Amino acid sequence: MVDKKHVFQMSGMDIPQKKGKLIIGIQKLGGKYIGGSVYKQGIITHLIVTDALASEKFLAACAEGIWIVTPEYVLESVKKGSWLPEEPYELDVVSWTPGASNPVRMWREKVASGTSAGAFDGWSVLLMIDEPDRRGKFKRILESGKACVYTHPPLPHTIITHVLAKQVSEHAKFNSAPCYPLTHVAQHLFGDPCSDMDSPLTEEDPALESEGNIAEVSSELEMALKDYIFKLERRKRLVFPEFLNYHHPTPHSQAVAADFSNVRSLTECGFFTQALEEIQSSVFPGRLPPALLLTSLMQHALQGEATPYFLCTFWNVLHKLLRNNPSWGSATNTKYFSQLLQCPQCKRGLWAMVDSSLRYSMSGEATCHSLPSPASPELLGFHGNLQAFVLKLFQCELSSANTRESGGQRSSVLYGSFWNVWERSTLGSRSVKQLAQFLVQASVWELSASQEDSLEWDRRQKLVLGLQDMLSAVVEYWCGEHYKLNRCLMEKGLDDLAEHIAILCQDLSPDVLTALVPRMPSSRLKMLAADAIFRNVCCRHGLPLGVEPLSLRKVVSSYLPALRKLCRNRPGGPRAPRTDGRGPRPGSEPPAHSCSNQGSTPGMPSGPANGSGLGKENIPRGLKKVNAAGETLLHRACKMNQVKTVLQILSLPGTDVNIEDHAGWTPLHEACNHGSTACVEALLNHFPSPHLNSQVGGVSPLHDALLNGHVDIAKMLLQHAGSTLLQQRDRHGCTALDLVPIATLREELQRSAEAGDCALEELGSEVRDLAFLEACTCLLSCLLGCYHLERGVPMLLPQAQHQAPSLGYRLAQALETYSLQTLTSSWADPRLVCVVEDVETILGVEKEVAGVCQAVRECQGAHTRFLMGLLEELKAERHTYTQTHS
């Protein structure tokens, strides 16, 4: 039972750990703690403070005459095992009136002896305070001291003894009652006015007004979660132990002077190998050969005439330079490597050299100047080693930044290569976006190689993996640079880059997606990229998802149900349309919409709307012309039932089938309005399908067809989308069936809708495009796995015997007693709330997993099975918690 003689509140306890320790001690001894910033008059028996405070609870407790003790009272009682006498631990406040005793003890003794009911006994006070919050605080303080308080002028015959106002004036008086400033409250309690008591009162302890122990439970969990999030976000990322044995940068003043004149003479005479050997023997910590000498030797290698021995020695020299004179933390070394690693002819910086090297490696062409063509295997190997060395330098600088060895993170080659002074606040700088584009293009280029040529396959795979590592190193470096300064800026930069990658990937084949995303070393980039790409896929298939932030609940409740509709993707990809004017063949697949980039030139940018691979004769005239009403050629062709033109437009990459004119009408609206049956059929067979639920002034395509008497089109729409279309209402509240006056016709439309429902159910029970489903489940697998790693969803499993329960187990127990909103109502950090929401999602995961469609649950694809395995692990965790808790 709770000891009603020991009911505590606290004031001025700013250290969460100390406050939590006191709460646990109170509960251990059978006492009760009540949180909140409002004083609980008549309930509280003890107030814990460390010093006199200008707070509501301290003044009210003094006025009521209860025990005001220091924290040592609880701590010493815990050591003793029972409540000790309070007198030795009562707060000692020196009165402001000379010679007076401790006012805290004085008022307590008066109340205890019955001499006075409270410090303000017999007062009848009118509060003339405009601010509601301040007025409420003074009202509670005075009422705790047994004063009668009026917040508005009472009847004229009412006796008022004191008027309290912020500013004393003749206007503030009432019935000749004396007017006092607000400091008079403190003057009466402590014997002399306190200048800062007129604006009480220290804000503390978020209001937790619910009964029971919700206050201490919430406070304890909040402290535990803060510590959990702190440790999670301080963990090291992408640390490379092999760089720990590199020498520390040598200050410029301690650099060793060396004479490389002989090397310069050898180079001028064409003895490149001998010059390189002499440099190799002269590289030590603090000794840097002139960058121009090594640049001239690099130019000799790029011309394709260097021997394999020269190339091997050249890379040994560069690695030895980096190991003995690292680039991080030294402005001299950073500038040196920036000058060294650039094109010997163009001299436009490191990124320009990497850009040219990547293009040459993938397509055999250079952008800044001509290189030997066709590229020899030796020269391609040289470019591969160049890219690998740049990657190692970036990883070296990232590892140094993670271990905090550098004097300044911005003194690095990586930072200077990807950000200038105008781009430092964004992750998506021009160079970073180009690097992401190269990664996407190289992933397509990798899969276009023949696996029979193992050497070429290995070369392409190595290049892609290097780009994956390079992009991850760049992202992690930028995040480490900006996390402590502005976490919101860091998250915004990651989201923007992920959206950019999703746009680059929107025309990729499923095989490329399943190879691209899982290999990203950066878990947070992989998580956000998988999320952005999956949302893009859903949107392109007419499944727009919510805009709420990423969470486990969103993945389980929104993304998993979307797989049911994505299973309807037609197998084998789009086929060629008929162009005889009679529409598509029955049962044929839609015209091609997405291009895979595999036919484009490797290494060169390509967009979805560039019409690559299509002859000019296949592009209709006036394709890009828009009339005054905002109608495109697709709108006009649907209005005139020109199905051949419609099919030509739909076959073009990047065609937006849901494009709207100035009034908001889509091509499907126009085709339904004008009775263009063949155009409606072509639009419905297009991939992705048009939006059938779009409305303009309450008019949907189905409403449009019935209003104009095109019943055959209405049946076609219902057979395609099912009975959900019959639930749409126009602005007058009428459904589509309300527009049909004939009963037999309404029955026919209802049967068409039922046929559509059956067809959709059948589509959800089988996988029609395994590669596409595998790509979608691969994205969700990456998203779900990285989410647990990045957001740190606590495990619900209890700790071993004789150990405290895990954080996840405690959160789950709290959620079974209190709602999420009640438990987190006073928390200001949304990250803490998100963790609790994730635990709540795990507690209800069984119902969500049971809703996964049969096609996905029975699919034998590797990625789909892996996704289902992750979901089964969540179910098993929930089941184990239930058994343990019961």
C-alpha positions, -999 to 999 in steps of 0.1 A, spaced: 0 0 0 11 36 -7 21 55 24 -3 86 24 19 103 50 47 106 24 34 121 -8 61 141 -26 66 168 -52 99 183 -63 109 217 -74 141 229 -91 154 194 -98 170 200 -132 192 169 -134 171 140 -148 194 113 -134 192 127 -98 155 132 -101 150 96 -113 170 83 -84 148 102 -59 116 89 -76 129 53 -74 138 58 -37 104 72 -28 87 42 -44 110 18 -28 100 31 7 63 30 -2 59 67 -8 42 84 -37 55 109 -62 33 133 -81 48 151 -110 37 183 -128 44 220 -124 11 227 -106 11 224 -68 -13 198 -54 -29 215 -24 -41 193 4 -24 162 -12 13 168 -9 30 162 25 66 168 15 83 191 -11 119 183 -21 141 213 -30 178 221 -29 174 258 -22 148 285 -19 131 291 -52 108 316 -69 85 287 -79 49 281 -74 54 249 -55 80 263 -31 58 293 -21 26 273 -19 43 246 2 56 272 26 22 289 28 4 256 35 30 246 62 41 212 49 75 197 52 101 213 28 131 190 28 163 185 9 170 155 -14 192 140 14 161 131 33 151 105 7 186 93 0 194 87 37 161 71 43 168 47 15 201 37 31 183 32 64 155 13 49 127 34 64 116 70 67 138 91 90 126 121 111 123 152 89 137 179 112 174 173 104 167 176 67 142 205 67 153 233 44 170 261 63 160 295 49 175 326 64 148 352 70 151 385 52 141 402 85 171 404 109 167 383 140 138 362 127 138 324 127 136 301 97 103 311 80 98 276 65 99 260 100 78 289 115 48 285 92 50 247 95 49 248 132 20 273 133 -1 251 110 9 219 130 0 235 163 -34 249 150 -23 285 157 -30 293 120 -47 274 92 -22 288 68 1 316 61 -27 337 45 -54 327 69 -80 355 72 -70 372 39 -96 381 14 -77 389 -18 -87 405 -51 -62 395 -78 -59 423 -105 -36 404 -129 -43 402 -166 -22 372 -176 -42 340 -170 -12 319 -162 3 342 -137 -31 349 -121 -36 311 -117 -3 306 -100 -8 334 -74 -44 321 -68 -30 286 -60 -3 300 -37 -28 321 -18 -54 294 -15 -27 270 -2 -23 295 27 -61 294 32 -68 329 17 -101 336 0 -92 347 -35 -113 366 -61 -101 370 -97 -129 395 -105 -143 423 -84 -169 409 -61 -202 424 -49 -198 459 -33 -206 446 2 -179 419 1 -150 426 24 -116 427 7 -86 429 29 -59 429 2 -57 439 -35 -27 424 -53 -18 441 -86 13 442 -109 13 480 -106 0 497 -75 -22 527 -83 -54 544 -70 -73 528 -98 -63 494 -85 -80 499 -51 -114 482 -42 -137 495 -15 -107 513 2 -88 480 6 -51 485 5 -33 477 -28 0 458 -27 24 447 -53 29 411 -61 61 410 -41 39 414 -10 33 376 -11 70 369 -6 73 398 20 46 382 41 62 347 39 98 356 44 98 390 60 110 413 32 101 418 -5 119 400 -31 123 419 -64 119 389 -87 88 374 -70 64 395 -91 69 372 -121 69 337 -106 77 315 -110 101 291 -124 86 268 -151 94 232 -143 83 196 -147 59 192 -177 24 188 -165 16 152 -159 -18 153 -143 -30 117 -147 -35 97 -115 -13 68 -105 24 66 -113 22 78 -150 44 107 -141 73 87 -128 69 60 -155 70 87 -182 99 105 -167 119 74 -162 114 61 -197 122 95 -212 155 96 -194 163 61 -206 153 68 -242 175 100 -243 205 80 -232 196 53 -257 193 78 -286 225 95 -275 245 63 -276 229 52 -309 238 85 -327 274 86 -314 283 52 -328 311 52 -354 303 47 -390 324 32 -418 356 31 -397 385 15 -415 410 0 -391 437 -4 -418 442 34 -418 451 36 -381 487 28 -388 491 59 -411 515 85 -399 501 117 -384 505 148 -406 537 166 -401 535 203 -395 548 224 -424 575 239 -401 589 204 -395 589 193 -431 622 179 -443 638 198 -471 649 176 -501 665 181 -534 646 166 -564 665 184 -591 679 151 -604 644 137 -607 634 168 -628 664 162 -651 655 125 -656 619 134 -664 630 160 -690 652 135 -706 624 109 -708 638 85 -682 604 83 -665 610 49 -648 643 60 -633 628 93 -621 600 74 -604 623 50 -587 643 79 -573 611 95 -559 601 62 -544 634 60 -524 630 96 -511 594 95 -497 594 99 -459 572 116 -434 574 153 -439 591 150 -473 569 157 -503 582 156 -539 570 185 -561 535 178 -573 544 190 -608 570 161 -611 544 135 -603 518 152 -625 542 149 -655 547 112 -647 509 107 -645 506 123 -679 531 98 -693 509 70 -679 477 85 -693 492 85 -728 491 47 -728 528 42 -735 540 33 -700 553 -1 -691 535 -23 -665 565 -19 -642 562 19 -644 524 18 -636 530 -5 -607 557 17 -593 537 48 -598 509 35 -576 533 23 -550 547 58 -548 512 74 -544 503 49 -516 536 55 -498 530 93 -500 495 89 -485 507 66 -458 536 89 -447 519 122 -453 482 119 -449 460 146 -463 437 152 -433 444 178 -407 471 195 -426 463 223 -450 497 218 -467 491 181 -474 455 188 -485 466 213 -510 494 190 -521 471 161 -529 445 184 -545 472 197 -569 485 162 -576 452 145 -583 439 164 -612 442 161 -650 477 171 -661 463 189 -691 430 205 -679 440 210 -642 403 215 -632 405 197 -599 401 162 -586 365 157 -594 370 167 -630 397 141 -633 375 114 -617 346 123 -639 368 120 -670 383 87 -658 348 72 -652 335 81 -686 366 68 -702 364 35 -683 328 29 -692 326 42 -728 362 46 -739 357 83 -745 370 113 -725 352 147 -720 381 171 -714 406 159 -740 413 130 -762 429 98 -748 441 67 -767 413 49 -784 405 21 -783 414 18 -747 440 -8 -739 436 -32 -710 467 -17 -693 452 19 -696 418 7 -683 436 -9 -654 455 24 -647 422 43 -645 408 16 -623 437 20 -599 433 58 -601 397 55 -590 407 30 -562 434 54 -549 409 83 -548 385 61 -529 412 51 -504 421 87 -498 384 95 -492 380 66 -468 412 76 -451 399 111 -444 365 97 -433 381 73 -409 402 102 -395 371 123 -391 353 95 -373 381 90 -349 385 127 -343 422 128 -352 420 157 -376 425 192 -366 397 204 -388 374 183 -409 371 208 -437 409 206 -442 405 176 -465 406 167 -502 372 152 -501 354 183 -488 372 205 -513 364 182 -542 326 180 -537 316 213 -521 325 249 -527 317 279 -505 282 282 -520 272 245 -516 283 237 -481 248 237 -467 235 211 -491 244 174 -495 232 175 -531 260 196 -546 266 193 -583 295 169 -579 276 147 -555 247 145 -579 270 136 -607 286 109 -586 251 94 -579 243 96 -616 275 77 -624 266 50 -599 232 45 -615 246 44 -651 274 21 -641 249 -3 -625 231 -6 -658 265 -8 -677 276 -36 -653 246 -59 -661 250 -53 -699 283 -72 -699 285 -108 -709 291 -131 -679 312 -153 -702 339 -127 -703 349 -130 -667 377 -103 -669 353 -77 -682 326 -87 -658 351 -83 -629 363 -50 -641 328 -36 -643 318 -50 -610 348 -35 -593 340 -1 -608 304 -2 -595 315 -13 -560 341 15 -560 314 40 -568 292 26 -541 320 30 -516 328 65 -528 293 78 -526 289 63 -491 321 79 -479 311 113 -493 277 111 -477 290 99 -443 317 126 -443 291 154 -450 268 140 -423 295 139 -397 305 175 -406 270 189 -402 253 166 -375 265 185 -345 258 219 -361 224 212 -375 207 178 -374 177 190 -393 200 203 -421 217 169 -422 183 150 -424 171 174 -451 203 169 -472 199 131 -470 163 132 -480 170 154 -510 198 132 -522 176 101 -518 149 117 -539 175 126 -565 186 89 -566 149 78 -569 145 100 -600 176 86 -615 163 51 -609 127 56 -621 134 40 -655 157 12 -644 148 -25 -649 141 -46 -618 174 -65 -622 193 -32 -619 174 -21 -588 180 -54 -570 217 -50 -577 220 -13 -569 203 -6 -536 215 -36 -514 252 -29 -521 252 6 -506 276 5 -476 260 36 -459 230 22 -440 213 55 -437 217 63 -474 205 28 -483 174 32 -460 164 66 -474 172 56 -510 151 24 -507 122 45 -492 123 71 -519 126 46 -548 97 25 -534 75 56 -530 84 66 -566 74 31 -578 41 32 -560 33 67 -573 40 56 -609 15 28 -604 -12 50 -591 -6 43 -554 4 76 -538 16 71 -502 13 94 -473 37 123 -467 42 115 -430 78 109 -419 93 74 -423 85 51 -394 81 14 -388 43 20 -387 44 35 -421 64 6 -435 41 -20 -420 7 -3 -424 12 15 -458 40 -1 -477 31 -38 -471 -5 -33 -483 8 -16 -514 25 -49 -525 -10 -64 -532 -17 -38 -559 19 -39 -572 14 -77 -578 -9 -67 -606 20 -56 -627 18 -73 -661 44 -100 -667 71 -99 -692 71 -61 -695 54 -40 -721 49 -52 -757 47 -33 -789 12 -18 -796 -8 -22 -827 -8 7 -850 -36 -3 -874 -61 21 -858 -81 -7 -841 -66 -5 -807 -45 -31 -789 -49 -68 -794 -71 -85 -769 -51 -96 -739 -20 -77 -751 3 -58 -728 5 -20 -726 28 1 -747 63 6 -734 65 34 -708 98 28 -690 132 27 -706 159 8 -688 189 29 -700 205 -2 -712 204 9 -747 220 42 -740 256 50 -743 273 39 -711 286 67 -690 265 93 -707 235 110 -692 201 99 -705 166 110 -695 132 94 -698 120 120 -722 148 121 -747 133 95 -770 165 76 -773 161 46 -795 131 60 -814 131 73 -849 116 107 -857 89 90 -878 76 74 -846 71 108 -828 37 125 -837 38 160 -849 28 186 -823 37 164 -794 50 193 -773 24 218 -783 -2 229 -757 -32 250 -767 -47 278 -747 -68 255 -726 -36 236 -715 -45 205 -736 -17 184 -749 -17 163 -780 -28 133 -759 -58 153 -747 -68 163 -783 -63 128 -797 -86 113 -770 -112 139 -777 -112 130 -815 -108 92 -809 -75 92 -828 -63 59 -813 -33 55 -836 -19 89 -823 -27 79 -787 -8 46 -791 22 64 -806 22 89 -777 19 61 -751 48 42 -766 72 72 -760 93 70 -729 83 94 -701 47 99 -712 25 111 -684 -8 95 -689 -23 116 -660 -13 150 -673 -39 176 -667 -50 207 -687 -56 241 -671 -90 229 -657 -77 197 -643 -91 173 -669 -69 143 -678 -69 125 -712 -91 97 -697 -117 123 -687 -117 136 -723 -120 101 -738 -149 92 -715 -166 125 -721 -164 122 -759 -171 85 -762 -137 75 -775 -140 38 -766 -108 27 -783 -88 54 -766 -102 45 -732 -91 9 -738 -56 20 -748 -53 42 -717 -65 14 -694 -40 -10 -710 -12 15 -705 14 8 -678 11 24 -653 -27 27 -654 -43 61 -654 -59 74 -622 -96 65 -623 -104 82 -590 -94 118 -601 -122 143 -600 -128 178 -613 -156 195 -596 -168 162 -583 -168 146 -618 -148 114 -622 -142 96 -655 -171 72 -646 -194 101 -639 -183 117 -672 -191 86 -692 -226 81 -677 -235 118 -679 -228 116 -716 -246 82 -722 -214 61 -729 -225 30 -710 -200 7 -727 -171 29 -714 -186 29 -679 -187 -9 -680 -151 -10 -692 -140 13 -663 -158 -9 -637 -144 -41 -651 -109 -25 -648 -111 -10 -612 -141 -28 -595 -168 -16 -572 -147 11 -555 -156 34 -584 -193 31 -574 -185 47 -540 -173 80 -555 -197 109 -551 -199 141 -571 -203 175 -554 -241 169 -552 -235 137 -533 -246 114 -562 -228 82 -570 -224 69 -605 -255 46 -601 -276 76 -590 -271 90 -625 -287 59 -642 -325 60 -642 -330 25 -656 -330 -3 -631 -318 -30 -656 -289 -8 -666 -279 -3 -630 -278 -40 -625 -256 -44 -656 -232 -18 -642 -232 -36 -608 -224 -69 -625 -195 -52 -643 -182 -39 -610 -184 -74 -594 -165 -89 -624 -138 -63 -619 -136 -72 -582 -132 -108 -590 -105 -100 -616 -86 -78 -591 -88 -106 -564 -74 -130 -589 -46 -106 -597 -38 -104 -560 -35 -142 -556 -7 -147 -582 25 -130 -591 23 -118 -627 58 -103 -628 83 -120 -605 112 -97 -614 92 -66 -606 79 -80 -573 114 -91 -563 126 -55 -569 98 -41 -547 104 -66 -519 142 -61 -522 136 -24 -515 114 -31 -485 139 -56 -472 167 -30 -473 144 -4 -458 132 -26 -430 167 -39 -421 184 -5 -422 155 11 -403 162 -13 -374 199 -4 -376 196 33 -380 166 41 -358 175 15 -332 141 -1 -326 145 -17 -291 141 -54 -287 111 -65 -267 130 -95 -253 137 -94 -216 173 -95 -203 188 -125 -187 179 -137 -153 187 -114 -124 192 -84 -148 170 -54 -153 144 -57 -182 155 -43 -215 143 -8 -227 120 -23 -253 104 -47 -227 98 -17 -204 82 3 -232 60 -25 -242 48 -29 -206 41 8 -204 21 8 -236 -1 -20 -222 -11 3 -194 -11 37 -210 -18 50 -244 10 63 -267 -3 99 -264 -6 98 -226 29 83 -222 46 108 -245 24 139 -240 52 159 -222 81 148 -245 96 175 -267 119 153 -287 101 136 -317 128 110 -319 118 96 -285 81 95 -295 90 77 -327 108 49 -308 77 43 -286 56 43 -318 78 17 -333 74 -5 -302 36 -1 -304 38 -12 -341 56 -44 -331 30 -51 -305 4 -51 -333 25 -65 -361 7 -99 -363 -25 -83 -377 -5 -63 -403 15 -93 -415 -17 -114 -417 -30 -88 -442 -1 -94 -467 -17 -108 -498 -15 -145 -507 7 -138 -538 34 -123 -517 32 -148 -489 35 -178 -513 61 -162 -536 94 -182 -538 116 -153 -549 147 -148 -528 140 -112 -519 104 -118 -512 112 -148 -489 138 -126 -471 112 -99 -465 87 -124 -452 115 -137 -429 120 -103 -414 83 -99 -408 82 -133 -392 110 -123 -369 89 -93 -357 60 -117 -351 82 -141 -332 95 -112 -310 60 -102 -303 50 -138 -294 80 -142 -271 72 -110 -253 36 -122 -248 47 -155 -233 73 -138 -211 49 -111 -199 21 -135 -192 
